[in-house]
Structure formats: structure tokens, C-alpha cells
Amino acid sequence: MICKWLQGREGRFVRILKGIAMRNKQESLGIAVLLIIFFLLGLYYTFDNPLYCKPDEAPHRAYVMHLKAGNGLPVIDTSRVGCEAHTLVELEGHQPPLYYATVALITKVFVMQDRYPPTGNPHFLGTSIGNRNVFVPPYVHSPLEQPVFFTGRLVSLFCGIAALTFTYLLARRFLSWPLALLTTAFMGLNPQFIFIATSFSNDMAGVATIHLGLWQLGIAYQEGLTRKRALILGSVIGLATLTKLGGLGLIAPLGIIALWEAWKSRYLTPLLWAASSGLLTASICSWWFWHNWTHYGDPLATNLLPILIGYRTTPVTWGQTREFFEFLWKAYWLDFSPGGILFAAPWFYWCMGILCVLAVIGAVSAFIRQKTTRPFWLLICGWWMIVFISLLKLTSGTAIFMGGGRLLFPAASAIAAILAGGLTQLFANRVTITAVIAAGLGLMAVLAPAQYLHVAYPKPTLVSTLTQPPEYAIPYTFGNQTFELLGYDLALDTGGASQTTLTLTYYWRAHQSVTQNFSVFIHLMENQDHPVILTQTDTYPDYGNFPTSVWQPGQIFIDRLQLDIPPLSPNTHAAIFTGLYDLHTMGRVPVFTAVGEELPDWAVPIADLHITATGDIQLRIAD
């Protein structure tokens, strides 16, 4: 009987071991699959997103190029105030240098050089559609043409993977593995998180090092603040501070944990270890603090923000506060732009808002019922408050509100954990329902670029040969055989007297490479002794997405531009012209017919437009 009892116990023990092994296998598989999904989405967001479409990518790149050229840390001229008064490298020159030095070292070792440095788009927001990018060119033929730029994005992507890994390790110390996995999923499948995790900036590097610090703080709380842990924390906080200034804020939760441990043990040893961590952090960052002190009189260089952005001269109104929080909320989930111009549809923000409200209710319930997880909630939510209050303090003195939702990503694990833990608690611990919601967020991340980003930044249509000729195959040559207009298509949309739109499709072919970015003009000019421009469209080709400096000889580029025609009085006679010009000199590019005849005013006649007595629009193709 005893033998049978032991055999039964042994069988049960084996089953338990198998169950643990299966759970660990599922856990490892789950986090591996999630990180692979994030990596694949990251590659999509890295290479398929236009250049300089993400916040401050050009200034961040300028910082890297400054270090790559062998210069020291950038120095900001404090005698000038405002963004327009400073160079690109100055705009981010106040940032800690670790991320920039890393990218500069990689690109210098592998002798990388970008073909197209960032240049301003003078037509930014100057047309009713397109021109959403402040810099050109948004699209290049190959990432190999911009190796430095894409290296900067890829370094951020790997930092994003590290941030998710550290978030999982932190959550796993306090939560079950499904909840830890869901926490990581809600953080990594946020479309805006992926968007920023693939930007040329130090944002994600800062998020990664900060979450490394939070993970180590979680260990310190559970296992005690020892000499070894103090050494690790001091090094990590120093690393985080040299990556992004917000990393220095980790000193606050470290001090609180030390105080709590000292109170429980009635010994001062934890406080001494915490102090030693602070001293180690200070010694690691001392050279950067000294640089800031000697140049700006502030070891943290926070006094540079109003100088770079501009000083706030009037008190913040309630309306501005409401707009700030609305922008902060939207930009946390999806704002595919340099800032505040490419939001998602309102339903997406409403859905996330409802989910967050429900999640907070569930998280409060979990905090009350589950005592073992309370330190986790206090750590991450307390850290979120530190980040949020710091953002409010820093932006309160600047002329415009800084950044957006990405500035809360150093505490993204808090919002993700509330969604994961709160929704699961609310759904009676049904993890599957919460997993479906996280998967829905991931689906949004997959679809969002095509639905929002590529609509604002349409990819150029490039072909080697035309399968069918243009509707009006009338060839013209620009410059010294530089460009050729093979012909054009014309379409008139008369949706209403005040909504008439003319769409002009160009069939360009470059014969030579140029470094200049020429603008395209479409003029509707009234026919009279002294013609006047009734309306016009001026833009770089493809609404700034594919300027002439990136055109390759022999390639045919199909471009579609629109001219909005305003209401015109009956019996109006007008003509439509197009051409190229240099915006810096306002000089037009000479244009010639197929037989070499120079066109008057270097403008191609497209069509004649006539408004009849009844208000109808008639078009006649120019001879």
C-alpha cells in the first residue's frame, strides 16, 4: 500500500514537473513571438516610412554627423532665442550624447555617408493636400543611399526590443507570465510606440535604459538593496542619464525603496547603499554635467529649452491646457508626423479612451485585492507621475508645448500594465479577452501606415517604360536637356461650383542628375492685356515627396498634381500653364518644344478654360 501511495505521489510529482516545463515553454515561446512580431513591424516602420517624417529626425541626425566629423559636444549659442535662430545641430545639442556617439561610431567604422542631407521644404503645408514633411526628400530609391539615417533608425529599433524585454522582466517578477506578456504587448503594439521606436532619435534609447533601471529597482525591492545592487543601479542610472536626461529621475524611486527598507530593518545601511548609487551616477555623468555648467550655468542644461523653443510670454489659458492634453492623448497612440498633423480617425482615440477608463477601474480593484502586486503598481505608477509632472514643468516655460505622447514613453510600462492587469481583472481574469484586445491594437499598428501615413506621403510612381502613352503626348524639354515632359493627362472634377478641381498628370523623364530642387507651378491666368493669376499650385514634385534632386536619369516619374479652381464669373476666359522654377532665385527653367522652339515665359500651355454664360466650365487643350 505504501509503495502504491509513493507511486501515486511520484506520478503526480512528474505531472507537476511536466506542467511547469510546459508553462515555461509557453512563456518563452510567447515572449519570443511577441518580440519577433515587434521586430518585423519595426523593419516595416523603419524602411517603409518616409525620411524625416518623425519628430526632429533631421536635428538628431545633425548631432550624429557633428560627432562623426570628429567634433566635440555641440555648443548652443544662448544669445539667440527660438528654433529658427539655431542650426539643426543646436536644436538637439543639449541632449546627452550616448545615443548619438553610438550611431556616429557605427557609421564611422563602416564609412557610411548619406547621399541626401536634409533640406527644408519651402512648400511645407502650402498645398491643400500633401507637403506634410518639413524636409525633403521623404522617399529615396534605396536605404543604401541613406545608410547613416537608417542606421540611426535601426539602433532605435533594437533599443525598442530591449525596452520591451526589460518591461517583461520587470512585470514577470510581480505578475503571472500571461499578464507580464500582455503588459509587454500593450506597450510594444501601440502604433505610436513602434513609430518612435523606429525614429532617428534618442527617445527609444532613453526608454530602454530607463526600463532597465526600473527592472533593477524591482529586483532591489524584492531582494534588498545590497552593495552589488547599489553598484548596478548606480551604473544603470548613469547610463540612462547619459542617454536621456529623464533617466536621472530614477534616483527618486531608488531613494524611496531605500527609505522603506531602512524603516523595515531599522538600519541605515540601505540609505548608505542608495547614496553610493547616487555618487556613482554623479561620477559617471560628471563630465557631461561639467560641460553644461561651464557653457550654460546649469549642469542639466534644462535652461536651454526656452532658448531653443522660445520663452512663454503669457500665462497658459484653460483652452491651451485642454488642447495640450488632447494632443498629448492622441500623440501617445497615433500621430504619424513631425507633430500634430497626422492623427488617426476619432473612433480610435475614443476606443482607447474607453478601454483605459475600464482598465483603471480594474487596476484599482487589483491593487485592493492583490497585496503581492502592490509594490509593482506603486513603482510603475509612481514613476509615471514623476515623468508626467516633469513634462508639465519643463514645457510650462516654453513658447509652445514640447513633444507629445512620446515624452511619456519612459513610463509606457505603467499604461501597458494598467491595460493588461486592469482589463483582465475586470473580465474576471479571462486573459483571452484581454489578449484579443491587445491583438486588435497590433492589427491597428499593421494597418495604420497604409491608412494614414502613406495617404499623406504617397509613394512616387516610377516606371522604366510606359505601357500606354499619355493622353496628350506633347513632349517638352526643360533646361539643357535636363528633364523631359513626355506628355500629360488632364481631368476636371466639377463636383460643384466651389469644388472644381483640375488634376494634371505629368510624365517626367530625367536625362541628367541634379542637386537642385525645382518647384512645379500650375497657373490659371485670365486672358487679357495684362494677364493676372487667378489661382495657382506651387510645390516640389509629388507634393514634396520626390523632389528633382533624387530623380535618376532614364527613369519615368508619373506625378499627379491638383489645381483648385475657385468660382469664376460667367464669360471668363483663362489659360492654364505649367513649368519649373528655382524658388531661391524665382527664375524659371527654360522650356523648349520637340523642334527646339523656346516657349514664351518658359511656361507650357496646357489648356484654355472658358466659363459659359450659364456658369459651365469648358476646357480646350492648348495647341
SULTA-V225396 format. One record per helix or strand of 2 or more residues. SS is the DSSP state (@ for helix, = for strand). FROM is the first residue (numbers start at 1). LEN is the number of residues. If there is no record, write none. Layout:
<<SS	FROM	LEN> <SS	FROM	LEN>>
This chain:
<<@	2	46> <@	57	12> <@	83	3> <@	88	4> <@	98	12> <=	119	2> <=	135	2> <@	143	30> <@	177	12> <@	191	7> <@	203	21> <@	227	17> <@	245	21> <@	269	28> <@	304	6> <@	318	16> <@	346	24> <@	371	25> <@	405	22> <@	431	26> <=	461	3> <=	476	3> <=	483	12> <=	500	11> <=	519	8> <=	532	9> <@	541	4> <@	548	3> <=	556	10> <=	573	10> <=	587	2> <=	591	3> <@	600	3> <=	604	8> <=	617	5>>
